[in-house]
């Protein structure tokens, strides 16, 4: 009982973490409003309604919805987390997996211009599969490399959608 | 009619036929994969068509669309965990059937249901779309704006458990849609001086980020360590007794599905459920419902396909997407610089009729290919989950990068993907955000055009009979919770009978 009162405020926030969405909506709203107010309207305006009107409307509505959502959360309303075929909501969120996955994704974004898609794509696939718990040290990289090179060839050479080949493809 | 025959002539060339077949196969394969619904399937497969000419690309899309829907119901029947709303009802009866060893019959009822519903729905497109398009040409800016407002309100209010969260999602979408140059004056909005943002945020990037990246991250956080075991299945077939029980539900499906698909009420979710309730009421085997009644698979599946066809009428003639798939398809049209709407049937007659013809061809291929291939599709359900979600991220990256060959798009997709993760965590539906991004800029154009005509007077938005009627509908939807309080409450849960009358009318 005592430990519960100790972590009281933190617990209170944790249960109402959806207030973070309200904060996000407020930030977006303020951003949209301040951006709209700096648009000069004295020139080039065609018609009675300029480029400001809709952003001001959207920004104000963002603030309004943020307030209404906050009221809903404080009154005990909770957004329902989305279920799915592979989603097990009874387990707590596994942040390590999510962070590793983000890492794999960003690695591809950073590397694609440097080493080309066949390599960065393989790193993305292998990294993501590893993050999600696949630990087969032979099959995983082989599938990653095969998929990446095949995708590159199909898109770049067959479908006419250019992808950066990088040094690996210059060898051929 | 002549135009339709021309369409068939275009669609039946070997290349286009091949594209349709590849589309059907790819669509089914991706749709069968657990966790991937038709909208994500279409979004992920979009980059495949970047290098093609529009006609070929849309013929392939038609195949992907129907293939994806059929694939989704296969997952429902064999896994009992529908990831996609239109296939929820298929699991009610389909999964008990599969568990009783009648999976083959359930798949056959679903496949033929999709075929029947799709063919009837497509015939209705042929009959209705040119008519709607002809009259829609006269629709003015105030009317179009009103209809778009209706789409916004309907998509946030009709679906989902919480309206306020729906609106939050819609506003996030509208905000993303604001980024870029104002189309009328060329002034920068929300670009923060970035050249990358001046062109606006590509809809494909938003769609793939919200559907695919958000989903992959969300699943990663809660990955079920032991995935459900799919039920093995043989080659689908139906006995004479099954056929006797299914042909009427197949034919009834489109009556419910098509009109619901055409109006902005969230696509197949509501009509498939209505179809299920109707079939249950009309069935002679009421006791079997819940334990594997074949009518409960046949009706809703036919409804789902017909509603997909109804969606296409609204999308092609008014440029108004009513489902996530239609929204992604609209984005694909825009990618080619083609604007769906009343003028599409005049300007791009060849493309539209080839697309419609390829719907017929795609559906036929779907039936011919998928019945024998069903056992193979069922094997796809066993794919190891790490590979599945790694693959989703992989192809999402290919798609986002291929749009502009710009790393910035990958980073943007990551940020919006995180947003998609948060939205899933807190129950914000994704569809309103997508509709907001796609329709937001168009709605702003129409509103400003209408106000230009009226010299800034707000009456310019309500000076036509059609716009007034649409706004009345909007108000009714908005204040429905209030209205409900004043209505007498004796009738328990919405009876399907009056709904059907409304549909028939």
Interface residues (C-beta under 8 A of the other chain):
Chain A: X18 X20 X21 X24 X25 X28 X31 X32 X35 X36 X39 X40 X44 X45 X46 X47 X48 X49 X50 X51 X53 X54 X55 X58 X61 X62 X65 X66 X68 X69 X72 X77 X78 X79 X80 X81 X82 X84 X85 X86 X87 X88 X89 X91 X93 X94 X95 X97 X98 X101 X102 X104 X105 X106 X108 X109 X112 X113 X117 X121 X124 X125 X126 X127 X128 X129 X130 X131 X132 X133 X134 X143 X144 X147 X148 X151 X155 X159 X160 X161 X162 X163 X164
Chain B: X34 X35 X47 X48 X50 X51 X52 X75 X79 X81 X82 X83 X161 X162 X164 X165 X167 X168 X171 X172 X174 X175 X178 X182 X184 X185 X186 X187 X188 X189 X190 X192 X213 X215 X216 X217 X218 X219 X220 X221 X222 X223 X224 X225 X227 X228 X384 X385 X386 X387 X388 X389 X390 X391 X393 X394 X395 X397 X398 X401 X402 X405 X407 X410 X411 X414 X417 X421 X422 X424 X425 X426 X427 X428 X444 X447 X448 X449 X451 X452 X455 X456
